[in-house]
Amino acid sequence: MAEYSDFRSDTVTRPTAKMRKAMAEAEVGDDVLGDDPTVQKLESLAAEKMGKEAAMYVPSGTMANSIAINGWTKELDEVIVEERAHLYNMESTHLTFIARVLPRPLPSNRGAMDPDEVERSIRKPGVHIPRTSLICVENTHNNWSGAVVPMENLKAIRKIADKHDLKMHFDGARVFNASAASGIPVKEYAALGDSIMFCLSKGLSAPVGSMLTGPKDFIDFGRRVRKALGGGMRQVGVLAAPGIVALTEMVDRLKEDHERAKKLALAIAELPGVSLNPDHVETNIIIFGFNHPKISIPEFLSKLKEEGILALATSGGRIRFVTHKDVGDRDIDKAISSFRKILAGA
Ligand SMILES: *Cc1c(COP(=O)(O)O)cnc(C)c1O
């Protein structure tokens, strides 16, 4: 794939040389028995970065969200989610399949749910009615083109959670991107969630894994859920080691991804068939409508591929480009010229 400029996702990054070295040299033990010093180091580092009591390394962001929802809810509960949330749309139904709770999707303004509507949606249990126990928020918001959800909005929702004695789980898969774009420290975001998860395997470029952080008793219970889901891993320090490199060395470069995404967005927003407001590209994800009289989305993507550019179609007649460590300025320029060439010929 080396010849392609791969914009499909920020999960396609390859580990850096430092990560490979850290993997080779990692001290390991059986993590299910609590013996892996590298995993322990990563977990303490993650807890400290988020300002939480405890953290747990998990194989994926999906598992982190699933464990969090299991930790904060009981069967017959309802969970308030944003209607385009990743954990509601893109995680193979674990809310119902694993936690057996009812999702209550609410609309939003680019990921920011209306706090009054959140409050109105909270249900007290009755013979017909589930108990609302949890509110989930996501920031940056993947399917809203990597939108940075405003701090005031998240705070207003937190207030409602407190008022009604609900928990709040923060899907911070890309919370470091949110922080890079807003200048707000990740700890301030993390403080809003009873729990927060983030991915090491997205813009931070580690090969595998996510971190779930929160109170110690929640994480202790989470370790049991992780085992039940088949996520107990043995000498997993070899995977945690590049996660440490991700957290200590890969955070500061995220703003480069944002600058490149903005450059690409500004260039393609003008082109025929593309509907995109470049102001809505705040971080590393560009999602735009594509509706051209002569060329369909699959045709356009296959022509891009012929030019060496990979991107993905997403729901609602849209196309998604994501910037990351392994696409540089040359890839951006190549993408822009390929867009122009294909659309000029169409
Ligand atoms: C990618 C992603 C996840 C899930 O992470 P995986 O490691 O792919 O399971 C969760 N939430 C958001 C917002 C994501 O973008």
The ligand as an ORCA input file, in Angstrom:
! r2SCAN-3c Opt
* xyz 0 1
  C     -12.661      4.885     16.419
  C     -13.619      5.355     17.425
  C     -14.033      4.523     18.470
  C     -13.695      3.054     18.554
  O     -12.358      2.723     18.473
  P     -11.906      1.310     17.852
  O     -10.536      1.175     18.387
  O     -11.964      1.472     16.378
  O     -12.823      0.262     18.353
  C     -14.890      5.047     19.402
  N     -15.325      6.305     19.318
  C     -14.940      7.129     18.337
  C     -15.442      8.530     18.316
  C     -14.094      6.676     17.344
  O     -13.746      7.489     16.348
*
